[in-house]
C-alpha cells in the first residue's frame, strides 16, 4: 500500500503536504501545501493543481511531485 503518499514530507527546510479531495463526480483533485521554516508570516504556500485523477493515490503522488518540483528537489527525494 502507498498510504504514505498522503503523509507530510520534510525536505530540508520545507514541509510538503499533499492534499486530495473527492469531487461530486467521483474524480479526485489535488493540491499541495508547502511550508518553510525560517520564513516570517505567510510561510505557507498552497498550490491548487488542475489535473484530475480517478485514483486518490495518483492524485497524492502528483501533488507530492509538484511540491518537490516547486522547491527544486528531485522527485526521488521521496521514496514510495
MOPAC internal coordinates of N, CA, C and O (Angstrom, degrees):
PM7 1SCF
backbone

  N    0.0000 0     0.00 0     0.00 0    0    0    0
  C    1.4485 1     0.00 0     0.00 0    1    0    0
  C    1.5143 1   110.77 1     0.00 0    2    1    0
  O    1.2310 1   120.64 1   -26.83 1    3    2    1
  N    1.3363 1   116.39 1   153.17 1    3    2    1
  C    1.4585 1   121.84 1  -176.97 1    5    3    2
  C    1.5280 1   110.99 1  -117.12 1    6    5    3
  O    1.2310 1   119.97 1  -142.93 1    7    6    5
  N    1.3171 1   117.66 1    37.07 1    7    6    5
  C    1.4592 1   120.79 1  -178.26 1    9    7    6
  C    1.5176 1   112.13 1   -60.90 1   10    9    7
  O    1.2310 1   119.83 1   157.13 1   11   10    9
  N    1.3383 1   117.93 1   -22.87 1   11   10    9
  C    1.4478 1   121.87 1   179.30 1   13   11   10
  C    1.5114 1   113.62 1   -63.72 1   14   13   11
  O    1.2310 1   119.97 1   165.13 1   15   14   13
  N    1.3226 1   117.67 1   -14.87 1   15   14   13
  C    1.4635 1   120.42 1   179.29 1   17   15   14
  C    1.5216 1   111.77 1   -64.73 1   18   17   15
  O    1.2310 1   119.94 1   156.17 1   19   18   17
  N    1.3166 1   117.71 1   -23.83 1   19   18   17
  C    1.4595 1   120.76 1   179.24 1   21   19   18
  C    1.5255 1   112.18 1   -89.16 1   22   21   19
  O    1.2310 1   120.08 1   172.97 1   23   22   21
  N    1.3268 1   117.45 1    -7.03 1   23   22   21
  C    1.4621 1   120.46 1  -179.07 1   25   23   22
  C    1.5248 1   111.17 1   -81.30 1   26   25   23
  O    1.2310 1   120.38 1   -33.51 1   27   26   25
  N    1.3261 1   116.88 1   146.49 1   27   26   25
  C    1.4699 1   119.32 1   174.97 1   29   27   26
  C    1.5195 1   111.09 1   -60.79 1   30   29   27
  O    1.2310 1   121.28 1   -29.51 1   31   30   29
  N    1.3102 1   115.16 1   150.49 1   31   30   29
  C    1.4581 1   122.23 1  -177.62 1   33   31   30
  C    1.5178 1   108.19 1  -127.49 1   34   33   31
  O    1.2310 1   119.96 1   -50.79 1   35   34   33
  N    1.3236 1   117.67 1   129.21 1   35   34   33
  C    1.4638 1   121.70 1   177.05 1   37   35   34
  C    1.5176 1   108.45 1   -96.93 1   38   37   35
  O    1.2310 1   121.00 1   -56.32 1   39   38   37
  N    1.3309 1   115.69 1   123.68 1   39   38   37
  C    1.4685 1   122.40 1   177.02 1   41   39   38
  C    1.5230 1   106.30 1  -130.55 1   42   41   39
  O    1.2310 1   120.92 1   -73.31 1   43   42   41
  N    1.3335 1   115.85 1   106.69 1   43   42   41
  C    1.4628 1   119.42 1  -176.74 1   45   43   42
  C    1.5095 1   110.28 1    61.11 1   46   45   43
  O    1.2310 1   120.42 1    55.16 1   47   46   45
  N    1.3195 1   116.79 1  -124.84 1   47   46   45
  C    1.4680 1   120.96 1  -179.45 1   49   47   46
  C    1.5277 1   112.35 1   -91.46 1   50   49   47
  O    1.2310 1   119.94 1  -173.60 1   51   50   49
  N    1.3448 1   117.73 1     6.40 1   51   50   49
  C    1.4602 1   121.73 1  -175.20 1   53   51   50
  C    1.5254 1   112.73 1  -106.70 1   54   53   51
  O    1.2310 1   121.02 1   -35.47 1   55   54   53
  N    1.3174 1   115.65 1   144.53 1   55   54   53
  C    1.4477 1   123.33 1   171.10 1   57   55   54
  C    1.5249 1   106.95 1  -113.05 1   58   57   55
  O    1.2310 1   120.56 1   -66.14 1   59   58   57
  N    1.3241 1   116.54 1   113.86 1   59   58   57
  C    1.4558 1   123.31 1  -178.28 1   61   59   58
  C    1.5217 1   107.51 1  -100.93 1   62   61   59
  O    1.2310 1   119.97 1   -58.46 1   63   62   61
  N    1.3332 1   117.66 1   121.54 1   63   62   61
  C    1.4640 1   121.84 1  -179.60 1   65   63   62
  C    1.5213 1   110.06 1  -123.32 1   66   65   63
  O    1.2310 1   119.53 1   -75.98 1   67   66   65
  N    1.3332 1   118.49 1   104.02 1   67   66   65
  C    1.4631 1   121.57 1   176.30 1   69   67   66
  C    1.5258 1   109.90 1   -70.34 1   70   69   67
  O    1.2310 1   120.66 1   -40.58 1   71   70   69
  N    1.3114 1   116.34 1   139.42 1   71   70   69
  C    1.4591 1   122.15 1  -179.51 1   73   71   70
  C    1.5264 1   108.87 1  -129.07 1   74   73   71
  O    1.2310 1   120.22 1   -41.65 1   75   74   73
  N    1.3209 1   117.18 1   138.35 1   75   74   73
  C    1.4655 1   120.41 1   176.07 1   77   75   74
  C    1.5142 1   108.96 1  -130.39 1   78   77   75
  O    1.2310 1   121.52 1   -24.13 1   79   78   77
  N    1.3208 1   114.71 1   155.87 1   79   78   77
  C    1.4640 1   120.79 1   179.09 1   81   79   78
  C    1.5123 1   108.35 1  -145.99 1   82   81   79
  O    1.2310 1   120.69 1   -48.92 1   83   82   81
  N    1.3283 1   116.29 1   131.08 1   83   82   81
  C    1.4546 1   119.98 1   176.10 1   85   83   82
  C    1.5338 1   108.35 1   -79.82 1   86   85   83
  O    1.2310 1   120.73 1   -45.15 1   87   86   85
  N    1.3078 1   116.21 1   134.85 1   87   86   85
  C    1.4580 1   122.01 1  -179.71 1   89   87   86
  C    1.5278 1   109.91 1   -93.82 1   90   89   87
  O    1.2310 1   120.49 1   -12.31 1   91   90   89
  N    1.3198 1   116.68 1   167.69 1   91   90   89
  C    1.4653 1   121.20 1  -177.50 1   93   91   90
  C    1.5303 1   112.97 1   -60.04 1   94   93   91
  O    1.2310 1   119.91 1   156.80 1   95   94   93
  N    1.3302 1   117.77 1   -23.20 1   95   94   93
  C    1.4633 1   121.71 1  -178.63 1   97   95   94
  C    1.5342 1   112.95 1   -92.91 1   98   97   95
  O    1.2310 1   120.01 1  -175.89 1   99   98   97
  N    1.3347 1   117.59 1     4.11 1   99   98   97
  C    1.4528 1   121.73 1   178.20 1  101   99   98
  C    1.5264 1   115.05 1    92.10 1  102  101   99
  O    1.2310 1   119.95 1   171.22 1  103  102  101
  N    1.3072 1   117.70 1    -8.78 1  103  102  101
  C    1.4675 1   121.46 1   176.14 1  105  103  102
  C    1.5230 1   108.75 1   -80.53 1  106  105  103
  O    1.2310 1   120.84 1   -14.33 1  107  106  105
  N    1.3400 1   115.99 1   165.67 1  107  106  105
  C    1.4596 1   121.60 1  -179.54 1  109  107  106
  C    1.5258 1   110.58 1  -116.64 1  110  109  107
  O    1.2310 1   121.21 1   -47.64 1  111  110  109
  N    1.3238 1   115.29 1   132.36 1  111  110  109
  C    1.4611 1   122.03 1   173.61 1  113  111  110
  C    1.5224 1   107.65 1  -100.09 1  114  113  111
  O    1.2310 1   120.74 1   -22.79 1  115  114  113
  N    1.3175 1   116.20 1   157.21 1  115  114  113
  C    1.4598 1   118.94 1   178.75 1  117  115  114
  C    1.5136 1   111.00 1  -134.77 1  118  117  115
  O    1.2310 1   122.02 1   -25.10 1  119  118  117
  N    1.3115 1   113.74 1   154.90 1  119  118  117
  C    1.4609 1   122.19 1   172.70 1  121  119  118
  C    1.5191 1   105.74 1  -149.35 1  122  121  119
  O    1.2310 1   121.15 1   -10.25 1  123  122  121
  N    1.3139 1   115.41 1   169.75 1  123  122  121
  C    1.4574 1   119.18 1  -179.76 1  125  123  122
  C    1.5214 1   108.91 1  -140.74 1  126  125  123
  O    1.2310 1   121.35 1   -44.78 1  127  126  125
  N    1.3266 1   115.03 1   135.22 1  127  126  125
  C    1.4613 1   121.98 1   174.92 1  129  127  126
  C    1.5246 1   107.74 1   -97.75 1  130  129  127
  O    1.2310 1   120.90 1   -47.83 1  131  130  129
  N    1.3236 1   115.88 1   132.17 1  131  130  129
  C    1.4664 1   121.66 1   178.46 1  133  131  130
  C    1.5257 1   107.03 1  -123.92 1  134  133  131
  O    1.2310 1   121.00 1   -67.60 1  135  134  133
  N    1.3274 1   115.69 1   112.40 1  135  134  133
  C    1.4598 1   121.39 1   178.17 1  137  135  134
  C    1.5160 1   108.99 1  -109.52 1  138  137  135
  O    1.2310 1   121.56 1   -33.88 1  139  138  137
  N    1.3065 1   114.61 1   146.12 1  139  138  137
  C    1.4590 1   119.86 1  -178.89 1  141  139  138
  C    1.5104 1   110.36 1  -126.89 1  142  141  139
  O    1.2310 1   120.79 1   -48.75 1  143  142  141
  N    1.3404 1   116.10 1   131.25 1  143  142  141
  C    1.4658 1   120.61 1   170.92 1  145  143  142
  C    1.5170 1   107.06 1   -70.19 1  146  145  143
  O    1.2310 1   120.33 1   -27.96 1  147  146  145
  N    1.2772 1   116.98 1   152.04 1  147  146  145
  C    1.4531 1   120.15 1   173.81 1  149  147  146
  C    1.5184 1   114.48 1    84.78 1  150  149  147
  O    1.2310 1   119.45 1   170.57 1  151  150  149
  N    1.3126 1   118.66 1    -9.43 1  151  150  149
  C    1.4622 1   119.07 1   175.50 1  153  151  150
  C    1.5193 1   108.09 1   -90.62 1  154  153  151
  O    1.2310 1   121.13 1   -31.47 1  155  154  153
  N    1.3067 1   115.44 1   148.53 1  155  154  153
  C    1.4602 1   120.29 1   177.38 1  157  155  154
  C    1.5249 1   108.39 1   -72.55 1  158  157  155
  O    1.2310 1   120.46 1    16.73 1  159  158  157
  N    1.3022 1   116.72 1  -163.27 1  159  158  157
  C    1.4582 1   120.10 1   178.55 1  161  159  158
  C    1.5222 1   109.96 1   -50.08 1  162  161  159
  O    1.2310 1   121.38 1   -32.79 1  163  162  161
  N    1.2962 1   114.96 1   147.21 1  163  162  161
  C    1.4581 1   118.46 1  -178.19 1  165  163  162
  C    1.5100 1   112.31 1    82.74 1  166  165  163
  O    1.2310 1   120.31 1  -157.61 1  167  166  165
  N    1.3405 1   117.01 1    22.39 1  167  166  165
  C    1.4526 1   121.54 1  -178.45 1  169  167  166
  C    1.5152 1   113.86 1   -79.26 1  170  169  167
  O    1.2310 1   119.81 1  -168.57 1  171  170  169
  N    1.3216 1   117.97 1    11.43 1  171  170  169
  C    1.4596 1   120.90 1   178.04 1  173  171  170
  C    1.5153 1   109.56 1  -120.63 1  174  173  171
  O    1.2310 1   121.37 1   -43.33 1  175  174  173
  N    1.3197 1   114.98 1   136.67 1  175  174  173
  C    1.4564 1   121.72 1   175.27 1  177  175  174
  C    1.5195 1   106.65 1  -120.27 1  178  177  175
  O    1.2310 1   120.17 1   -40.74 1  179  178  177
  N    1.3096 1   117.29 1   139.26 1  179  178  177
  C    1.4549 1   121.72 1   173.61 1  181  179  178
  C    1.5152 1   107.16 1  -120.29 1  182  181  179
  O    1.2310 1   121.35 1   -62.03 1  183  182  181
  N    1.3161 1   115.02 1   117.97 1  183  182  181
  C    1.4621 1   120.97 1   177.94 1  185  183  182
  C    1.5220 1   108.34 1   -97.74 1  186  185  183
  O    1.2310 1   120.46 1   -60.25 1  187  186  185
  N    1.3154 1   116.72 1   119.75 1  187  186  185
  C    1.4591 1   121.20 1   176.31 1  189  187  186
  C    1.5164 1   107.34 1   -93.87 1  190  189  187
  O    1.2310 1   121.10 1   -63.89 1  191  190  189
  N    1.3056 1   115.51 1   116.11 1  191  190  189
  C    1.4585 1   121.69 1  -173.07 1  193  191  190
  C    1.5272 1   109.94 1   -92.77 1  194  193  191
  O    1.2310 1   120.65 1   -28.43 1  195  194  193
  N    1.3254 1   116.35 1   151.57 1  195  194  193
  C    1.4681 1   119.69 1  -171.37 1  197  195  194
  C    1.5183 1   115.30 1   -97.16 1  198  197  195
  O    1.2310 1   119.77 1   161.95 1  199  198  197
  N    1.3346 1   118.04 1   -18.05 1  199  198  197
  C    1.4680 1   119.52 1   179.75 1  201  199  198
  C    1.5191 1   110.55 1   -70.65 1  202  201  199
  O    1.2310 1   120.86 1   -34.17 1  203  202  201
  N    1.3200 1   115.95 1   145.83 1  203  202  201
  C    1.4591 1   122.30 1   176.26 1  205  203  202
  C    1.5273 1   108.94 1  -112.80 1  206  205  203
  O    1.2310 1   121.02 1   -28.16 1  207  206  205
  N    1.3331 1   115.66 1   151.84 1  207  206  205
  C    1.4606 1   121.64 1  -174.94 1  209  207  206
  C    1.5215 1   110.12 1  -134.79 1  210  209  207
  O    1.2310 1   120.93 1   -28.93 1  211  210  209
  N    1.3234 1   115.84 1   151.07 1  211  210  209
  C    1.4659 1   121.90 1   173.85 1  213  211  210
  C    1.5236 1   111.20 1   -83.35 1  214  213  211
  O    1.2310 1   120.45 1   157.89 1  215  214  213
  N    1.3172 1   116.74 1   -22.11 1  215  214  213
  C    1.4624 1   123.30 1  -173.53 1  217  215  214
  C    1.5273 1   109.57 1  -116.24 1  218  217  215
  O    1.2310 1   119.38 1   -52.54 1  219  218  217
  N    1.3420 1   118.79 1   127.46 1  219  218  217
  C    1.4678 1   120.00 1  -179.62 1  221  219  218
  C    1.5309 1   112.77 1   -64.12 1  222  221  219
  O    1.2310 1   119.85 1   149.85 1  223  222  221
  N    1.3277 1   117.90 1   -30.15 1  223  222  221
  C    1.4608 1   119.67 1   178.93 1  225  223  222
  C    1.5244 1   111.09 1   -70.15 1  226  225  223
  O    1.2310 1   120.28 1   142.22 1  227  226  225
  N    1.3215 1   117.08 1   -37.78 1  227  226  225
  C    1.4705 1   120.08 1   176.15 1  229  227  226
  C    1.5284 1   109.90 1   -64.42 1  230  229  227
  O    1.2310 1   120.38 1   140.73 1  231  230  229
  N    1.3255 1   116.87 1   -39.27 1  231  230  229
  C    1.4675 1   120.94 1   178.06 1  233  231  230
  C    1.5238 1   110.37 1   -64.08 1  234  233  231
  O    1.2310 1   120.02 1   137.46 1  235  234  233
  N    1.3357 1   117.57 1   -42.54 1  235  234  233
  C    1.4625 1   121.49 1   179.62 1  237  235  234
  C    1.5185 1   110.96 1   -67.01 1  238  237  235
  O    1.2310 1   120.18 1   138.80 1  239  238  237
  N    1.3296 1   117.26 1   -41.20 1  239  238  237
  C    1.4733 1   121.21 1   179.18 1  241  239  238
  C    1.5314 1   109.86 1   -61.97 1  242  241  239
  O    1.2310 1   120.67 1   136.19 1  243  242  241
  N    1.3220 1   116.32 1   -43.81 1  243  242  241
  C    1.4670 1   120.76 1   179.37 1  245  243  242
  C    1.5320 1   110.36 1   -62.19 1  246  245  243
  O    1.2310 1   120.43 1   135.50 1  247  246  245
  N    1.3324 1   116.79 1   -44.50 1  247  246  245
  C    1.4709 1   120.63 1   179.67 1  249  247  246
  C    1.5229 1   110.71 1   -62.11 1  250  249  247
  O    1.2310 1   120.54 1   135.11 1  251  250  249
  N    1.3316 1   116.58 1   -44.89 1  251  250  249
  C    1.4710 1   120.55 1   178.62 1  253  251  250
  C    1.5252 1   110.78 1   -60.19 1  254  253  251
  O    1.2310 1   120.62 1   132.77 1  255  254  253
  N    1.3328 1   116.42 1   -47.23 1  255  254  253
  C    1.4649 1   120.10 1  -178.87 1  257  255  254
  C    1.5268 1   112.00 1   -64.11 1  258  257  255
  O    1.2310 1   120.03 1   141.59 1  259  258  257
  N    1.3189 1   117.56 1   -38.41 1  259  258  257
  C    1.4665 1   120.76 1   177.33 1  261  259  258
  C    1.5254 1   110.95 1   -65.88 1  262  261  259
  O    1.2310 1   120.21 1   140.72 1  263  262  261
  N    1.3277 1   117.20 1   -39.28 1  263  262  261
  C    1.4618 1   120.71 1   176.32 1  265  263  262
  C    1.5155 1   111.85 1   -62.71 1  266  265  263
  O    1.2310 1   120.96 1   136.30 1  267  266  265
  N    1.3362 1   115.77 1   -43.70 1  267  266  265
  C    1.4650 1   119.85 1   177.80 1  269  267  266
  C    1.5218 1   111.16 1   -63.41 1  270  269  267
  O    1.2310 1   120.41 1   139.70 1  271  270  269
  N    1.3203 1   116.82 1   -40.30 1  271  270  269
  C    1.4684 1   120.11 1   178.13 1  273  271  270
  C    1.5264 1   110.49 1   -64.59 1  274  273  271
  O    1.2310 1   120.25 1   140.62 1  275  274  273
  N    1.3163 1   117.12 1   -39.38 1  275  274  273
  C    1.4653 1   121.53 1  -178.07 1  277  275  274
  C    1.5207 1   111.22 1   -61.88 1  278  277  275
  O    1.2310 1   120.27 1   142.67 1  279  278  277
  N    1.3509 1   117.10 1   -37.33 1  279  278  277
  C    1.4766 1   119.06 1   179.74 1  281  279  278
  C    1.5265 1   111.95 1   -88.39 1  282  281  279
  O    1.2310 1   120.37 1   176.56 1  283  282  281
  N    1.3288 1   116.89 1    -3.44 1  283  282  281
  C    1.4616 1   120.25 1   177.40 1  285  283  282
  C    1.5150 1   113.77 1    85.50 1  286  285  283
  O    1.2310 1   120.09 1  -160.90 1  287  286  285
  N    1.3300 1   117.44 1    19.10 1  287  286  285
  C    1.4688 1   121.25 1   178.77 1  289  287  286
  C    1.5252 1   109.31 1   -94.20 1  290  289  287
  O    1.2310 1   120.06 1   -32.11 1  291  290  289
  N    1.3096 1   117.49 1   147.89 1  291  290  289
  C    1.4657 1   119.57 1   176.32 1  293  291  290
  C    1.5226 1   110.66 1   -68.67 1  294  293  291
  O    1.2310 1   120.47 1   -30.05 1  295  294  293
  N    1.3278 1   116.71 1   149.95 1  295  294  293
  C    1.4599 1   121.30 1  -179.22 1  297  295  294
  C    1.5132 1   112.46 1   -59.87 1  298  297  295
  O    1.2310 1   119.93 1   146.14 1  299  298  297
  N    1.3131 1   117.73 1   -33.86 1  299  298  297
  C    1.4594 1   120.44 1  -176.63 1  301  299  298
  C    1.5245 1   112.52 1   -70.98 1  302  301  299
  O    1.2310 1   119.71 1   176.11 1  303  302  301
  N    1.3326 1   118.16 1    -3.89 1  303  302  301
  C    1.4650 1   121.02 1   178.86 1  305  303  302
  C    1.5299 1   110.75 1   -63.45 1  306  305  303
  O    1.2310 1   120.21 1   158.32 1  307  306  305
  N    1.3243 1   117.20 1   -21.68 1  307  306  305
  C    1.4589 1   121.83 1   179.57 1  309  307  306
  C    1.5128 1   108.77 1  -115.04 1  310  309  307
  O    1.2310 1   120.70 1   -84.73 1  311  310  309
  N    1.2900 1   116.27 1    95.27 1  311  310  309
  C    1.4607 1   119.71 1  -179.92 1  313  311  310
  C    1.5162 1   109.45 1   -69.03 1  314  313  311
  O    1.2310 1   120.65 1   -40.65 1  315  314  313
  N    1.3417 1   116.36 1   139.35 1  315  314  313
  C    1.4607 1   120.54 1   179.42 1  317  315  314
  C    1.4943 1   110.33 1  -105.38 1  318  317  315
  O    1.2310 1   120.10 1   180.00 1  319  318  317

